Amino acid sequence: MKVRALRSILFALGVSALAAGAQAAEKIRWLNDWLPAGDKAVIYLGVQEGLFEDAGIEVEIMTGRGSSDVVSKLGTGAGDMGSGGLSALMQAKAGARVPVTAVMSIYTKQPDAVFVAEGSGIENLKDLTGKTLATATFSASNVTWPLVLEANGMAPDAVKVLKVDPGAMGPMFATGRVDGTINWITKLPAFEALASEAGKKVKVLPWSEYGFNGYGLSIFASDRLIKDNPALVKKFLAVYKQALQMAIEDPARAGAALKAMVPDIDADIAAEEFEVSAGLIDTEIADKDGLGAFEPALLKETWTWVAKAQDLPEDALDPEDVVTRDFLPE
């Protein structure tokens, strides 16, 4: 009888401990800025490897429809944290009081690029004069493109640009209907696969090599969360950084984690996509300033490009009001 009673007590204590553990888990509703792909693999890796769970954080992953959508949903309470282009948050804050703040940088170089075929005679930006490029109709790159040309001494209309459905860009490039495409560099693996089938190789002209400097993809948090639970923001970023470093060291592991949670994904392509995006994360800028940092001069340059692209006065926003450095991991 005594043994049975002891077992009952121990069982009850075990159940209580499990319940307490479950209650202790804090939830983060995370918004990716676009559909699941290799460049979004870090958050999936953190969940799949149990890194967030070990830290007492439950992560619900949701999908936004672009950076501006993420900003809007975080601002209205439909999410807690998420990823998005810093330019979208700057633009939003320049026009209104938006209760969202960038808490960590991810891309220290802009991801925009032009893809052309090797051997086409196009070796640099000026070689695009008179050529035709395809671009996604609603790509944010379209607004900045004329400014990049201008910064390199080219007329805004020096290159013909066709706005098309994103799904048409790869085939148009592969079949030679256009001389190149405007893309994020993270899409390189998919384009390389299409080009290879057509007997072509892709040459990349990153805009960052032509003066387009600034922070790209960043992590945002709602001001409500920052106010109500700053410790959770700090803990989340520490785990995210751990997952990010794990992914940089082993892109295949990141691709496999994404595949495990999103079965339709090709794990190998996802790994390649993350490996390409890692070139925007693990940079000489991050080495100098620290992973996740917002260095004041580069932050200001980011806003300068946004202001020009949106035809806004530079004094419409103090870029320091867009970010906080209070939660950056050590």
Secondary structure, DSSP 8 states (H G I E B T S, - for coil): -HHHHHHHHHHHHHHHHHHHHHHH-EEEEEEESSSS-GGGHHHHHHHHTTHHHHTTEEEEEEE-SSHHHHHHHHHTTS-SEEEEEHHHHHHHHHHS---EEEEEE--SS--EEEEEETTSS--SGGGGTT-EEEEETT-THHHHHHHHHHHTT--TTSSEEEEE-HHHHHHHHHTTSSSEEEEEGGGHHHHHHHHHHTT--EEEEEGGGGT--S--EEEEEEHHHHHH-HHHHHHHHHHHHHHHHHHHH-HHHHHHHHHHHSTTS-HHHHHHHHHHHHHHHSSHHHHHH-TT---HHHHHHHHHHHHHHTT--GGG--GGGGB--TT---
